[in-house]
């Protein structure tokens, strides 16, 4: 019976690790989007100023640090929920090898 637990623990660990890697990639993608967004807003702001207009785009900027943190929290929550569901399912599973 101990071997069954060891195998299940290895499977659980590997799947958990892959879920963590998945949401780390989502963090990277979100950070990339935020960087691109800031560059885009900066370019537009530069064009606006060079045209002589006095418009501040900060009022229109939707991708704030607060918004980034909200997205980050949702990613973490989704990953943690997936890991919890996996653990619940594995409680009902016995694994053995031939």
C-alpha positions in Angstrom: 0.0 0.0 0.0 2.9 2.3 0.6 4.0 2.1 -3.0 0.5 3.2 -4.2 0.8 6.3 -2.0 4.3 7.1 -3.3 3.2 6.8 -6.9 0.1 9.0 -6.3 2.3 11.5 -4.5 4.7 11.7 -7.5 1.7 12.1 -9.9 0.2 14.8 -7.6 3.5 16.6 -7.4 4.2 16.6 -11.1 0.7 17.8 -12.0 0.8 20.5 -9.3 4.2 21.6 -10.6 2.8 21.9 -14.2 -0.2 23.9 -13.0 2.2 26.3 -11.2 4.3 26.6 -14.3 1.2 27.3 -16.3 0.2 30.2 -14.1 3.7 31.5 -14.1 3.5 31.7 -17.9 0.2 33.6 -17.5 2.0 36.1 -15.2 4.7 36.5 -17.9 2.1 37.1 -20.6 0.3 39.6 -18.4 3.5 41.4 -17.6 4.4 41.5 -21.4 0.9 43.0 -22.1 1.4 45.6 -19.5 4.8 46.6 -20.8 3.5 46.8 -24.4 0.5 48.8 -23.1 2.7 51.3 -21.3 4.9 51.7 -24.4 1.9 52.3 -26.6 0.4 54.9 -24.2 3.8 56.6 -24.0 4.1 56.8 -27.8 0.6 58.2 -28.1 1.3 60.8 -25.3 4.5 61.9 -27.1 2.5 62.3 -30.4 -0.2 64.3 -28.6 2.4 66.6 -27.0 4.3 67.1 -30.2 1.1 68.2 -31.9 0.6 70.9 -29.4 -2.3 69.4 -27.6 -2.5 69.3 -23.8 -4.2 66.0 -23.1 -3.2 63.6 -20.3 -3.9 60.0 -21.2 -3.7 58.9 -17.5 -7.5 59.3 -17.3 -7.9 56.8 -20.1 -5.3 54.4 -19.0 -7.1 51.2 -17.9 -4.1 48.9 -17.4 -3.0 50.3 -14.1 -1.0 48.6 -11.4 -4.2 47.9 -9.5 -5.7 46.2 -12.6 -2.5 44.2 -13.0 -2.8 43.0 -9.4 -6.5 42.1 -9.9 -5.5 40.0 -13.0 -2.6 38.4 -11.1 -4.9 37.5 -8.2 -7.4 35.9 -10.6 -4.6 33.8 -12.1 -3.4 32.7 -8.7 -6.9 31.8 -7.6 -7.5 29.8 -10.7 -4.3 27.9 -10.3 -4.9 27.2 -6.6 -8.5 26.1 -7.4 -7.1 23.7 -10.0 -4.6 22.3 -7.5 -7.3 21.9 -4.8 -9.6 20.1 -7.2 -6.8 17.8 -8.3 -6.1 16.9 -4.7 -9.8 16.1 -4.1 -10.0 13.8 -7.1 -6.8 12.0 -6.1 -8.2 11.2 -2.7 -10.5 8.7 -4.6 -7.8 7.2 -6.8 -5.5 4.3 -6.2 -2.6 4.0 -8.6 -0.5 0.9 -9.2 2.0 -0.3 -11.7 2.4 -3.7 -13.3 
